[in-house]
Amino acid sequence: MYLYDPIDREFLTDRSNEFRHQVARRLAGELTEDQFKPLRLMNGLYLQLHAYMLRIAIPYGSLNARQARRLAWIARTYDKGYGHFTTRQNIQFNWIKLKDAPDILDALAEVDLHAIQTSGNCIRNVTADPYAGATAEEIDDPRVWSEVLRQWSTLHPEFSFLPRKFKIAITGALTDRAAVKVHDIGLILRKGRDGAIGFEVIVGGGQGRTPYVGPTIRSYLPAEHLLSYVEAILRVYNRHGRRDNIYKARIKILVAALGAEEFARQVEEEWGKIDAARANLPASELARVRAAFAQTRFETLPAVSDVFEAARAASPTLQRFVRNNVKPHKQSGYAIVEVSLKAIGQTPGDATAEQLEVVADLAERYSLDDLRVTHAQNLVLPHVRLDDLPTVHAALEAAGLATANIDLASDIIACPGLDYCALANARAIPIAQDIARKFADPDRAEKVGELKIKISGCINACGHHHVAHIGILGVDKKGEEFYQLSLGGSGAEDASIGRILGPGLSADKVAPAIDALVDAYLNIRAGDERFLDTYRRVGLEPFKEAVYAQAD
C-alpha cells in the first residue's frame, strides 16, 4: 500500500479532531439529526436499523498486517467482535456507538486508514484487481493508478458534491476481477501500438434500479493524461447530471440519455479546454507513487517446491484447497492464495477479530506483509512461497478460513440486507446461508464448477445481483419478503446484465429453486461448460421450467 507522509497524517488528525467536535455538539443536543447527518456521512458514519455503522475505506483493497490488526482491535473493542467486508473492498462495523466514533477515527489514523468519502455524492473508494502486483497477466500495476486517483480525488473541491455517488475501478489484466464494466468509470490498462501504457476508458456502467454495462468511450488514452481526462468526464457529469431526481442522478443515466457517442464527444470537447500541464500528474510525482509499490522483494526460488508437492500428495484436503483457492503467481516459487470468508453457514464477508489477527499474522510472516480484500468479499494473501503453502493452509484451517470454494456455488456475495440495513426490503444473509448449505458437499460443489450467486436485499444492488450467474433480489410484497431470480449476468470481462426468470419466490422456496436450476444445468450442459455458458447457449426457458415446475 502507498506509504503516508507527515502531511497525510496531519490531515487525518485534523479531520478526526473536527469530527470529534461535531459529535460532541450532536450529543449535547446542539445539532439536530438532520444537521448532523451530512457531517457524519462525510466521515463514513451511517445510522442503520439497530446502531450506527462505520464504513472504513481500504484503498484498492490493500492492507498490511498492522492495519489488519487494528481492524481486529476495533471489532473487539467497539463492535461485537467482527467486521463485514463489502463489494467496495471496504470494511463495515455495524454496532458502533456515536460517542466512540471519534476514538475509532483516531485509531484508524494511527495506521493510515480513514472513513473519508465512503459515503456522500463524491468519488468513493477507488477499487482494483486484488491480484495487483502478483499476477503475470497485468500490463501494469493498477494500484499505482488507483493511488494517483485516490490522492487527486480526496476532498477535490470541484467534485465533492456531485449529482450522485461516483465509483471508479481499475484493472491491469484482461481477466477482470474488479467488475470495471459496471462502474461509473472503469479503467483497463492497455498497451498502445508503440508499446506505451494507456487506458481503455469505460463510462456509465452501474447496477441499482437501472443496470447498465458501461460503454467504452475511448479505446486508448495515454496514461499520462489520466487525470485531465477523468476531470473532463466529471465536469460533463457535474454539468448535466440530474440533481432534480435521485433515481436519474447517476452518470449511467446521463450516458444512456445522450448516447455513448455524444457523451464521448462532449468529454473530448471539455478535455480540449483543460490545461493539461496543470491537470495531469507530473512525472516526478508519478515516479514517487510508483516507487511506493516497488518495495516487493521476491526471492529467487525454483518453480517446483518439493515441500509443497509432498504435502499436497499426502493431503486430499490440501489438494482441494489448491484446486480452488490457489492461483498462479508471476514470480517462480510463489502463489496467490485466496482466503474464503464463505464457510458454510457463515455470513458472507464477515470476519471475526480472531480471524483478522490470523490473516494479519500470515500476511506479515508469509505474504510480504501484504493482504488484499476482493470485491467478492474474500481476502487474498498475494505472495505466498510454495514452500510455505502447507503451513499457511494449516493455519487457515485452524481458524475456519480454509473453505475451498472460491468461485463455486457457496462463494456467495450478499449485502447485509434487512438484518442491518435501513434501506433493505428483505433479508439476504439467511438466504445465502440456506443456499450454501445445499452445496456443503465439496464434491458436488466442484462438480457444478464456477457458479456466481449474488444476493441483494433491495434494488440498490449492493450485492451485485444484476451481474450474477444467478442473481437474487429481495423485494417487499405487502409486508412479506419475496425474492426475484435472474440468470445470465456477469461482472467479469464478459460483462452482462441478468434476465429476470419469473415471478418472485417466498424465502423458503429460494434454496430449492437454486437446487432446481443447478440440476437443470447439470442435465443440459455440454462437456465442461460453465453454468453461464450453458445459459447463454440454451436461454432462459429450460431453467424457468425447472424452477416453476418445482415451485408449483
Number of C-alpha atoms within 10 A of each C-alpha: 21 18 10 12 9 8 9 13 16 12 12 22 16 12 18 24 16 13 18 19 11 18 22 15 14 18 12 10 10 13 15 12 12 8 11 15 15 15 17 22 19 19 24 23 26 21 19 17 15 13 16 18 23 27 26 26 25 24 25 31 27 25 21 19 23 17 21 23 22 21 27 24 20 22 25 16 13 18 18 15 17 23 24 21 26 25 22 27 27 24 24 23 24 27 21 23 13 19 13 13 23 21 16 22 25 20 19 21 20 15 17 18 22 24 26 23 23 24 23 22 17 23 26 21 29 25 34 33 28 28 31 24 22 21 22 14 16 21 17 20 23 26 29 24 25 22 20 20 19 20 12 13 21 16 15 13 8 13 18 17 15 23 24 22 19 22 20 25 26 29 31 27 23 14 14 19 22 32 29 31 32 32 26 25 26 27 27 25 25 24 17 14 8 6 8 10 17 22 24 18 24 25 27 26 27 28 22 18 13 16 21 23 24 25 22 20 20 14 13 18 19 16 19 17 17 20 19 21 24 16 20 20 21 22 19 20 22 18 11 13 22 19 15 9 11 10 13 17 19 26 29 27 20 19 23 16 11 12 12 20 14 14 21 20 12 17 21 17 13 18 20 13 9 15 10 15 10 9 16 17 20 11 10 9 11 15 12 12 18 18 13 14 15 11 10 13 7 13 11 10 14 12 11 13 16 12 13 18 14 11 16 18 10 11 12 11 14 20 16 18 21 19 13 19 19 22 17 16 21 16 18 16 20 28 25 23 26 28 26 25 27 28 22 21 16 16 21 29 29 23 25 18 23 17 20 24 21 21 27 26 19 22 26 17 15 21 26 20 20 24 25 26 31 27 26 28 27 25 25 24 28 29 27 23 25 23 20 17 24 20 15 22 19 14 17 19 14 11 16 14 22 23 23 27 29 25 18 21 27 29 29 29 29 31 32 25 23 21 17 20 22 13 14 23 22 26 27 29 24 17 21 28 21 18 22 25 16 17 20 16 11 16 11 12 19 19 11 20 19 20 22 26 28 29 31 31 31 27 20 17 25 22 32 31 35 36 31 28 27 27 29 32 27 29 23 15 13 7 9 11 18 24 28 18 26 24 28 26 26 25 23 18 15 11 20 21 22 20 18 19 20 14 11 20 19 16 19 12 16 23 18 17 22 21 17 21 21 18 15 18 22 18 8 14 16 12 8 12 17 18 25 19 15 18 21 13 12 13 14 17 11 14 22 21 16 19 26 15 11 14 14 5
